[in-house]
Amino acid sequence: MGSISSTLFETNLPVPLFCRGKVRDTYDLGDKLLIICTDRISAFDVVLPCAIPHKGLVLNQLSCFWFRKTSHIVFNHLIEPVEDIQDLEKFIPGETSLPDYLIGRSMVVTKAERIPVECVVRGYLAGSAWAEYTNSGTICGIKQPSGLRESQELAEPIFTPTTKAESGHDQPLTKNGFQNLVGKEIALELEEKSLTIYKFARDFALKRGIIIADTKFEFGFADNGLILIDELLTPDSSRFWDAALYKVGQAQPSFDKQPVRDWLVQSGWNKEPPAPMLPQEVIEATTRRYIQAYERLTGERLKCT
């Protein structure tokens, strides 16, 4: 696993900063972008004051894995993962002071025009979908059969897009609202591509003992049309369950930041910044979950710098 104490919280490079999100730092390379996955972690829309060691490595390398696996379904923005500092020389000419932390946790991608929606696909009844179903018998306003149980697999995966909020919570979109926002033709293509990617990944992961309960995708437009962007099928964007522990009728342990959420709730924190510092045992438990997800899905050891 490497040193549990080494962290990467913030990056600074001798090229223009394009944007800094909760987890990723993105730098402008002209018609391309350099996306760096830091070890920052957020919960309840607040960035915590501590990092999760190796988390950025998992997010970056797992996204690269899935981009390659799904490229036959839809084009994506991946140009080249940074596996050696020399990989960046052709993109950042003349720079000799690039830090080694870019290795394994960053990728060069095509700059795209982002479509302002989250393309959410749900294959199982969990999280906010379960809460809504128990209250109204619907999932994102879509009527469901009666008698479904928590964590139950749905008869067919459903597409439940949301807005892409710059801050705060994303909001569900109705079918008409979605089509009005992006156009009917694009809306139908986004739904079809999202469901196809989910089904492919779900079947792939299940053979490796992991259930993908739900996930979200982001898309954009580039020269070759619609492409998949951002991250793909990571513990931050998906709900991963251990198939061997799966039991219908209850919440499932997941390969993500659930230990962080659980501790924060139990701490009595009011979910307003600043967030409290996590104890070391919670940080270590979260690191283990991220690495386990990567190694189970890819069949490879995580490459740590």
N, C-alpha and C positions, 0 to 999 in steps of 0.2 A: 504493500500500500504506500510505502514511502513515508517520509516524515509527516506526522499528523499536525505538526506545529507550523509548517510552512504554508503561507497564504498569499493570495493575490487579491487585493481589494480594489485598487485603482490603477489605471494604466496612463502613461504619458509618453507620446511618441513625437518625433520631429516632422510630422505631417499633420495637415488640418484635421481637427476633430469634426466628424460629421454629426454624431449624436451620442449621447450617453444615456443608456436606459438603466433599468433597475439591476440588470445582470450583465448586459453587453456594452462594450465600448466600440464604436464604429468610426473608422477613419476614412477620409476621402482620398481616393487615388485617381481622381478624374472621372473616367467612365466606369470605374470599378470601386469597390469598397473593401476595406479590411475589417472584418468582424472579429473581435476578441471576446471570448467568454471568460469573464472574471470569476472569482470564487465568491462574489457577493451573493447574498440570499435575501429574498423579501418574503414577508408574510403579512396577510391582511393589508396589502398595498403599501407596506412600509419597508424600506431597506433596513436590515438589522446592522448593528455596529460591529458585527464580527463576520468573518468569512467561513466558508465550509471548504477545507482543503481538498483539492483535486476536483471539485464540482465543475469548474470550467472546462477541465480536460474531458470529463464525461460528456458534458453538453455538446462540446465542439466535435469530438470524435464520433459520438453516437449520431449526431446530425449528418456528418460526412458519410457514415456507414449507410444510413437510410437514403440519403440523396442518391447514392450510387445504386442502391437496391431498387429504387422506384423510378429511375430515369426512363425506363421503358413505358411508364404510365404517363408521365408529364415531365417536360423539361424543368430544370431547376437552376438556381443562380450560382451553384458551386463552379468555380473555375479551378481552384487549386487549394488543397489544405496545406498549411505551413508545417512541414515536417522537418525542415532545416532552414536556418536563417538565409542560406543562399537561395532558397525558393523565392524570397522576396526581392532579390536583386533586380530582376527584370521589371518589377512593378514599382520599386522605389529606388531608381538609379541614383548613385552618388552618395547614398547613406551608408555609413559604416558603423553606426552606433546603435543598431537595432538590438533590443534586449532578447536574451534567450527565452524569456517567459512566453514569447509568441509561439514557440514550438509546441505543437500538440493542442493548443487552445485557441487557434485562430485560423481563419480561412479567407482567401481572396474570392470575392463574388462579383457577379454582374450587378451594376447599379440598375434598379428597376423602379417603376412607378407603382408604389404600394396601393393595393386595393383596400379601402378602410373597413374591412370586416374580418372577424375571426370565423373561420369555417370549422365549426364544431361538429364532430360525429360521435354519437353515443351508441355503444353496443350493449351496454349493461345499465341497469337501473341503480344509480349511485349518486352520492353528493347532492347537489342542488336539485337534480332531476328527481331523486327519491323524495326529497322534501316537498317538492311541488306535487308529485304524484299522490302522496299521502293526503295532501290537502284538497286537491281538485280532480285527481284522476287524469291529469295531463302531464306532458313533458314539453316545456316551452310552448304551451298552448295547444299541443297536438294531443287529441284524445287517445287514451290507451285502454287496452282491455282491463277489466276489473280483476282483482285477485292477484296481481303481481306482487312479488316479494322483494325486499331489499337485496340488491346485488344480482338479481335475476337477469339472465341474458334475454334481450329483446328478440322477438321473432325475426326482425330485420333491423339492422342498424338504421338510425334516423339522423337526418341532417338538421342541425339546430343552430343556424348562424347567429352571431351577435355583432354589435357595433365594436369598433376598435377604439377604446377610450384612451386618450393621452394620459389621463389621471382618473382615479376612482374606478368604479366597476363598469365592465362591458354590459350592454343592455340587449336582451333578446330581440330578434327581428322576426316579424311575421313574414310569410311568403311574399305578400304584396309589398311590404316594406323593404324587403331584401331586393326584390326585382326593381322597385322604384329607385333604390340607391345605386345599384350597379348596372341596371339594364337587364331585360328578360333573358337575352341570349347568354350573356356572361353569367347570370345567376344560375341558369341551367347547367352550364359547363362547370362552374365551381362546385355545384352539388354533385355532379357525376364524377368529377375527378376526386373529390374528397372521399366519397363513398368507396370508389375503386381502390384508392391508396389505403384506406382504413382496412378494407377486407383483405387486401394482400398482406399488409403488416400483421393483422390479427392472426391470420393463418400461419404466417412465418413464425411469429413469436410463440404461438401455442405449441409448436413442435419443440420449442426450447423451454417449455414449462412456465411461460409467462402469458397471462391474460391482459390484453389491452382493452380496458373497460371503456375508455373514451379518450379522445384526443382532439387537438385543434391544429389547423393549418392556416398559413397565410400565403397569399398569392400576390403577384404583381405583373406588370407588363414590361417587356423588354423588346428588343428588335425582332426576336423570333416569336412574339406573341405572349400568351399567358405562360407564366413560369411560377414554380413553387419557390418561396423565399423564407427568410428568417431561420428558425430552427425546425427540426422535424423529428417527431416521435421520441422525445426525451422525457425524463422524469419530471421536468418542469412544464411540459406541454401535454402530458398524457398521464392517465391513471393506470399504473402497472400493478398487477396482482400476481402472487405466486399461485400457479394452478394447483399445486399439491396441497395448498392450505384453503382452497376456495370452498366456501359453504354458503349456499343460498339462505337468505333470511337474516343476514347480519352484515355489519360493516366488515370490510376486508383490510388486512394489513397491506400497505402499498410500498413500492420502491421509490419513495420520494421524500419530501420534507415534512412528512406527517409527524415525526418526533418533535420537530420545531413547533408546529402548530399546537400540538398537544401540550407541550411545556408552556408555551405562551398563554394558552387559555387557563391552565392551572395556576400560572403565576399571578393572575388577576390583572394583567396589563389591560388597559382600556382601548387598545388598538389604535392609539394616536401617537404620533412621533413625539419624543424619541422612543424607540423600542429598547427593551432591556438587553443586556449582554447575556448570551446563552451560556449555560454551564458546559464544561469541557466534555462531559459524557454525552450530552445531547449533540454537540458538534461531531464527535467521533461516530456516534450511531448514524447520523445523517450521511457522513462521508461513506460509511460502509454500505448503506442502502444504494447510493448513487453508483458506486463501483460495482456492486453485485448486479444491478440492472444492466450496466454496460457489458460485463463479462458473460452474463447469462445469454443476452441477446446476440452478441457478436461471436461468442465462442473464443474470444481472445483476451489476453491480459491487457489491462489498461496501460498505455504507454505514458509513464510519468516522467516529467523532466526533472 
